[in-house]
Structures are given as C-alpha cells and as structure tokens.
C-alpha cells in the first residue's frame, strides 16, 4: 500500500525537524508513505513525469527540439494564417510545387 500526502507545518504526523532535515524532507513537499512488512517508509514523492523518459529518450527529444529551434531561427517556418481558406491555399501551392518536381523512376 502506498499513500501520498503533503508535508505541511500543521500535519498531525510529528517528525522532529532535525530528523526531517537529515532526511532532506522540506515543508510543503509531497511525501510518499509506503508500508511493507510492518515497516513504514517515508520518502519524497516523485511525480510520474519525472520518470516519463529514459536518458536515451530524453537525448533524442532534446536533439529534435534543438533542430526545430534551428529551423525557426533560420526562418524555415510559415507565417500564421488569418483563416482556414488562406491555410488551404498555402497547402495547394506546396502540393503543386511537389508535383512539378521530377522524380527518377526505376524501369521494370
């Protein structure tokens, strides 16, 4: 069983301030209470988002974000559209550009 509570100054649980300080617990911090075999374990609670990605995944995400930032700084972005008709026209123009490019096709 595991329960998460906020460690407030007026919490009914009394833990001496020196013990909390040694454990690294701060006021107004979320704490996780875990019971296992008659032992209560109190530790800082980490949200799921802290463990959402592995370090490898985080490096890939950061690299892609850096590439996107470079595209924005280099001006490789489109301007905002005033309405959906302007957006559709821009899509048609881009599609026309792609259709005019000649591609090499393999002969069978």
KOLPA-222944 format. One record per residue: residue in three letters; x, y, z of N, C-alpha, C, O in turn. Coordinates in steps of 0.02 Angstrom, whole numbers, plus 50000, padded with zeros to 5 digits. Layout:
ALAXYZXYZXYZXYZ ...
END
This chain:
UNK500424994150000500005000050000500445006250000500975006450033 UNK500235011349963500625017449959500145023349959499645023249924 UNK500295028549997499885034550003500335040649996500885040650023 UNK500095045749960500485051949953500115057449990499515058449980 UNK500475061150032500195066750069500665072750063501255071950046 UNK500405078650077500815084750078501065085850148500675086050196 UNK501715086750155502025087750220501955095150238502345099250215 UNK501465096750279501355103750299501585104750370501715099950406 UNK501635110950389501855112650456501365109950509501575107850562 UNK500715110050494500205107950542499965100850531499395099250548 UNK500375096550503500195089550491500165085950557500595086950600 UNK499665081550567499615077950630500205073150642500345071350700 UNK500555071150590501135066850598501705071050626501875076150598 UNK501995068850681502525072750713503195069350700503335063850725 UNK503595072650660504275070350647504725076150668504635081750644 UNK505195075050712505625080550734505955084050675506175080850627 UNK505985090750678506285094550623506995092350606507195092450548 UNK507375090350655508065088250642508075081850600508495080950557 UNK507595077250613507555071050575507335072550504507615069750456 UNK506835076950496506615078750429507175082050390507265080750330 UNK507555086350423508115089750390508635084750368508885085150312 UNK508815079950411509305074750393509065070550334509465068350292 UNK508405069250332508125065250278508025069250213507895066350160 UNK508095075850218508005080050159507285081850144507135084150089 UNK506835080750192506135082550182506035089850199506275092250250 UNK505655093350156505535100450167504785101550179504375097450159 UNK504625107150210503915108850220503575109850153503885112150105 UNK502945108050150502525108750090502765104250033502615105649974 UNK503115099050049503345094249999502895088150002502685086050056 UNK502745085149943502355079049942502785073249965503355072449942 UNK502515069250010502875063450036502475057150021501865057250022 UNK502825051750007502515045349995502605041050058503165040350083 UNK502055038150082502075033550138501965026550110501445025250079 UNK502435022150121502385015350096502445010650155502885011450197 UNK501995005750158502005000850212502204994050183501914991850134 UNK502704990950213502924984450190503174980450249503664982350282 UNK502854974950263503064970550318503084973950385503544972650424 UNK502604978150399502584981450464503044987350470503114990250525 UNK503374989350416503834995050416503535000650374503284999350319 UNK503545006750400503305012550363503905016150334504365018050370 UNK503885017050269504425020550234504135027250211503625027450177 UNK504475032750229504265039450209504815042250165505395042650185 UNK504625044150104505125047050059504795052350015504185052350006 UNK505205056849987504915061949942504575058549883504825053649856 UNK504005061249864503625058349809503835061649744503845067749739 UNK504005057449695504185059949629503595058649583503335053049580 UNK503395063749547502825062949501503025058349444503615057249431 UNK502535055649410502645051049355503035054449299503435051249265 UNK502925060949289503265064449235504025064649245504395065349196 UNK504255064149307504975064049319505295057749289505875058049267 UNK504935052349287505195046049261504895044349193504915038549172 UNK504615049249159504255047849097504705045349041504495040949003 UNK505315047849036505775045948983506425043449011506655045549064 UNK506725038748974507395036448993507895041748971507735046048930 UNK508505041548997509005046448975509125046248899509235051548869 UNK509115040448869509205039848797508625043248760508745047048712 UNK508015041948781507435045248750507475052848759507315056548712 UNK507685055048817507735062248830508255065448783508145071048759 UNK508815061948770509325064748724509035065348654509165070348620 UNK508655060448631508345060748564507855066548561507855070348512 UNK507445067248612506955072748613507305079448613507105083948576 UNK507825080148654508185086448657508515088148591508535093948570 UNK508785083048556509095084148491508575086448440508715090948400 UNK507985083448441507465085548394507215092548410507065096448364 UNK507165094248473506955101048492507485106148470507305111548447 UNK508125104348476508655108848454508625109948378508735115448354 UNK508475104648341508415105248268507825109648250507865113748204 UNK507265108948286506675113148273506835120448289506625124948253 UNK507195121648343507395128548360507835131548306507765137448288 UNK508295127448278508725129848225508315131548163508465136548129 UNK507805127648147507365129148090507005135748101506945139748054 UNK506765136948160506415143148175506895149048168506715154148138 UNK507495148448196507985153948193508205155248121508355160948103 UNK508225149948078508425150748009507855153147965507945154447905 UNK507265153847994506695156447956506325151147916505925152847872 UNK506445144847929506105139447893505445137747927505325132047947 UNK505025142647932504355141747962503865145747920504055150347884 UNK503225143947924502725147747888502405152847934502385152047995 UNK502155158047904501825163347942501145160847966500865156147936 UNK500865163748017500195161748039499685163647986499755168647951 UNK499165159647981498635160847932498065164547965497895163348023 UNK497755169047927497195172947955496555168847958496145169948003 UNK496475164147912495875159847914496025153247880496575152147854 UNK495535148747880495665142047853495745142247777496105138047750 UNK495425146847743495495147247670496215148947650496475146047602 UNK496525153447686497225155147673497675149047685498145147847647 UNK497525145247736497905139147750497825134047694498315131047672 UNK497215133047670497085128247616497445130447553497745126247518 UNK497435136947537497795139447478498545138047483498855135947435 UNK498825139047542499535137747552499685130247543500205128547514 UNK499245126047567499345118747557499325116947483499735112947460 UNK498865119947445498815118447374499445120847337499685117447292 UNK499715126547356500325129047324500915124447338501305122947293 UNK500965122147400501515117547417501435110847380501925108047357 UNK500825108447374500695102247338500875103047264501165098447234 UNK500715108747235500885109947165501635110047155501885107447105 UNK502005112947202502745112947197503015105847198503465104147160 UNK502735101747242502975094847247502815090847184503205086547164 UNK502245092147152502045088447092502475090447032502555086446986 UNK502735096547030503135098746973503845095946976504185095946924 UNK504075093747033504745090847038504745084147003504305080047012 UNK505265083146962505325076746926505685071746971506175073347004 UNK505425065746971505735060447010506005055146962505725054046909 UNK506535051946982506815046546942506425040146959506375038247017 UNK506165037146908505805030946919506205025146890506525025746837 UNK506175019746924506545013846901506155010446846505535009846848 UNK506515008046796506205004446741506164997146761506634994146787 UNK505584994346749505494987246767505664982646712505604976546720 
END
